[in-house]
Amino acid sequence: MSARPVKLDIYRTAIPMRSFEHAAATRNLAEAVVVRLEMSDGSVGWGETLPRKYVTGETLETVPDDIERMSPLNPADESVDASVPKPAAACALDLALVDADAKAEGKSLGGPIPHNIRVSGVLGSADPARTSRRLRMMRLYGLRDFKLKLGFGDDTDTENLRVVHKQIGKAIRDLEYTLRVDVNGGWAAEEIPDRVAALKPFGVCVVEQPVFGPPETLIELAQRCELPLMADESLITIADTNKFVHATGKKVWMNVRLSKSGGIGPCGKIAEAAAQAGAPFVIGCMVGESGILSAAQRVLLAKIPKPKFVEGNYGKFLLADDLTKPSLRFGYGGKLKTLTGPGLGVTVSERKITRYGTLIKTLHA
């Protein structure tokens, strides 16, 4: 008889991090919901999610209750409204279930990661001098692809673009480096075509989420912009993906993130749909992910067509500590190693869970 879930612990965690800024928020704590799923054979699976209200409408306060209602330990709960997606909650459960099932079978979920996949460096600060220093350090570490956060105000944004272009403008022209920008919904819709056109001299290849809104908003704007746009907060489900690829082709790229779209399975479907349509896509992350989500991202990368760019596996580059052994982060040049351990391939430290987490609730079969 196969192992079945018998116990689910739901934690809220908060790990100190190096300050990270963008137009939608400044973060000094990596706050997440982490679940521990115990199986009848003693196997344990772990999941993690970082909900953002401005992304999926979910919060750190709502996700634990949604996880309880969606849990396999509570399968007959008729209060679950399947028409209202809860992808952040679903992600935590998805990862814990696949991790536990694989461990129960003595299998690793990991697979070979294409050697030419490289993680991007993410830049952006209200202090352009800090942006310049970070870019210099990232280049020394062999990174070639960069995302610059905008939305700090016109003067600061212009200076950030200037200092970045001064360092890597020639390498962009020589096709050695790439630069994209992320506005996090910081611009007004009517000004976006002109603002996008002004980015072309800096070698920007795509503009991510210039304004918040449903897919239809970006689809309409993309037709009037000189550079492609990228959907992040506007892309949650496979239905959203289909809208973009059918209406715009390559005019809208897609940022696919585990916590945003429900875990490995749903993200794999989105990536496959984008790839089949020839639409560029990025495998992204939420700021502050622990090694649990970083391991899951590596599992995802081994299962899907090669993305245009990858963001994530920042580990202790951003976090003061991590929940996993090893603490996952990319290596020199942004390269990622394949994980070969059982399940997701990492061991979660219950001591670190106790240190950085609070047990919210426990469910029993």
Buried (B, 14 or more C-beta within 10 A) or exposed (E): EEBEBBBBBBBBBBBEBBEBBBBBEEBEBBBBBBBBBBBBBEBBBBBBBBBBEEBBBBEBEBBBBBBBBBBBBBEEEEEBEEEEBBBBBBBBBBBBBBBBBBBBBEEBBBEEBEEEBBBBBBBBBEEBEBBBEBBEEBBEBBBBBBBBBBBBEEEBBBBBBBBBBEBBBEBBEEEEBBBBBBBBBBBEBEEBBEBBEEBEEBBBBBBBBBBBBEBEBBBEBBEEBEBBBBBBBBBBBBEBBBBBBEBBEEBBBBBBBBBBBBBBBBBBBBBBBBBEBEBBBBBBBBBBBBBBBBBBBBBBBBBBEBBBBBBBBBBBBBBEBBBBEBBBBBEEEBBBBBBEBBBBBBBBBEEBBEEBBEEBEEBEE
